């Protein structure tokens, strides 16, 4: 395909660096891949103050953003994350829960998304204004927030700009409990159909979610592509881990969005494993990652449980800047992979865990998309949910693997993960999308 | 920007993990700021350095007068915190001078927001992280996490974006403006809601008018002023005497003065003010029941005047006084245990209580649980947090094929709070039934029988709805008998109440006539000891056992650990080989003045005895069976117990029991002496000393006593007691 000018991409990427979110790495890779493929990329993100109020910022995430990418940080806010009490009125101060319920309801009046629905109008106006100033050839929307879909759809309907959806975990599928999140004839159900019918393609992070969409919209099945998350080369030390010596260091890095009973269960298993397995007698367990947003940041019930478990060698060290992730993994002897959800959930962290070539203790539903990836990982200790005795044993087996795994076994573990290197996955995905555009409604068909 | 250390006031009003609070305050203190930490619940954080001071507002509130409790007990949680804060000059003065005000949780938001209205220059934030950021800003204006400039982003927003946001804001403002006359008519649904809203508003306005009329009726203003003046004088006089610990004289002033006051509210104010002040001074009010009765009379008066909300607030104030933990749990003696009939009599006179607990009955009686030959029983269990006594029961039930589903107190929490439930019951407001139906109906429809473990608020909530044909069993262990909750249960919707011991049954029936009236509205009452698997306790003893005593479970004052310390102190004086192991979570900080005094004495004594090597504090242990291998004598030093499972477990291990004749029950027909073999029980420390010396006189004697104890304990093993409990639970004989 020959272009008389550089193709222009508008990427709705809320959570783009320096926001410290689990999705930030994927968003960065998508933008970089398009930029490296010759596109002029404009990223729309919310302003940093909002991300600071949520999980915080990681400036080191900006290290590898392609310099040509233009980032526009919109003055969008989330009132629910506000921690400055001077911005509260008396009613909110007196009835915080009631205020929150009303705020969510008000958001849903604009778009069926309780947290972000209120962004619809400014977002739609923004994309139209930016396009009218200097037209785009393609819009990519990464969800969440789903309200971005409304903006992309409007630009498509009013200006004819094609758009692709990076749907990640999808919308109409309940990735936590399994099954349908909402009915086809509900308001979000109608929005989803309208958007997906108009979209050029949709990407999803795993096969079970992709299958949900193929089954729900058989006529749109050819648009669906699995674009897994992956690990970033820079997050993994080049050198393979050596056999460990006591005291062993276990680690967890990832979003800590578990409910208190979950955390109590894994801490109880850890306590018993430490009390009963000689290799774990003085072992430590280091938790890192985002824990609570807004007012509950740092003081959620789970934060309290972790602090109270300090006597068992447990610590919580907060989120870790991206540029320090590889060194952190290098300092550990074994990992815990903990994640919510089931068959529809993968978690981006599993790829990084596997690439570390460290033994992995799993605490999640046995029927889980991560299990399908871990099944062939040679240093995995298996999974049986939160079964206490199983977890106690798994900690012990991981400790034994940490001290005994040979260099060959480590290399095999690393090799298992290699196909999930993120830039490789994304290059293939972007090339596929470009091909679709070339064949179908590409930039040439854009009405200006 | 401040050159000196910033002054920070932190308010917390939920119960956080102690380790977390210590960690949080340590991080705040590490900034170099001066920290005033104000907690509504009592906390003991230890020494956090010179720049952290801690204040517990519930301790300060202990002596607040009835008027405070009437306002606060029914207030939304956020306002309740503010009511505590605004009354405390220590807090308000520091807030006025603070550079940073922090609410550590949602409940504290309103209090900090109010403080921030007075101190207009301080930063006011919610959350730990936000607090640390605000301190950093107050110190030098710097962000603790510097906000980076995005290299690739525009320093300024593109003009198109600025325009788009301005247009969006304008459109949004226009939409929020009052509807123009030509606006589309509201939808039928909106019209219906609007109509319902108008009806509610009218009803509220009418109720307000009625209340105002009633308020306006009483006495002429001059008489009112005189009465108020008289109340003020009497209150000051009695409180002044109490402050000098002349409690008898203070009570006499009140007793005489009450008769001179013309209305129920002032009489309740006078008596209640002194009673609360006495509690705060660590003194059990001599005329406790009189004060309670006067407050209940005030509640009834309010009810009669058409003010049900105020009536509930007053009723709860009376209950707070009647069942003050300081009186019943922390004083070492309980007026309720001594004279349950008088408590029952005072409660029986309360119209508010009668209306709340009026037997609503059930439309259909409970259906028999299907026989095992038909299908395994379905058992729902609703616990109130502590599931210590459910393990063996559940294992047995599931082992026999029963299906068990559980709910916890948290599952039943209603956003409006428990006092609102009582108000709804008083006024027959259907919202509470609707809300509880939503939470409980699935379990009730599924289960053949629902066991409510502990007679707490959970039992009150369950009995608020008709259970249908499901059998309802409530198990009352011990402490609940000294709380208001059993008084609020509608027992006409309960089929069986299980007590753990005869003496608890006696006490509960004494204070709860609803259990004794008979007829179809009265539940069956049974006594079944706790079901416990004793097999893990039966292990060989270690050589040190003969001279090692143990007290397992020391966290509440009722365990009276100081009695055991006195016992071992005397034993040690006799023979230095005697030692005492203290097993379990440490004694909790008292919630009352009486309790705090006890806890302080305990810490002093135990520190001394540990130093001498007489006492070893083991803390919480998962494997009690292993600990008991070291133990030759198991001690029960409690003031009250239903059974004291640790005695049974200890006996099963071969430790010889020495059981204090639990004083709360010592005068009754049943107690430690009837629950356990009489030779195990000692009336006083002296008798316990003699028993220990006798049973450990030599190895052979101790071994013989040890074997006898283990044999006696088998009477309480799960294999023996389990079928009896299952019979009570399922309402059928063990053979069925």
Interface residues (C-beta under 8 A of the other chain):
Chain A: X17 X18 X48 X49 X52 X56 X57 X59 X62 X65 X66 X67 X68 X69 X70 X71 X72 X73 X74 X75 X83 X84 X85 X86 X88 X90 X93 X94 X95 X96 X97 X121 X122 X125 X126 X128 X129 X130 X132 X133 X272 X294 X295 X296 X297 X298 X299 X303 X304 X305 X307 X308 X310
Chain B: X16 X17 X18 X19 X20 X23 X24 X76 X78 X79 X101 X103 X104 X105 X106 X109 X110 X112 X113 X114 X116 X123 X124 X125 X126 X127 X128 X129 X130 X132 X145 X146 X147 X148 X150 X151 X152 X153 X154 X157 X158 X160 X161 X163 X164 X165 X167 X168 X169 X171 X172 X415 X622
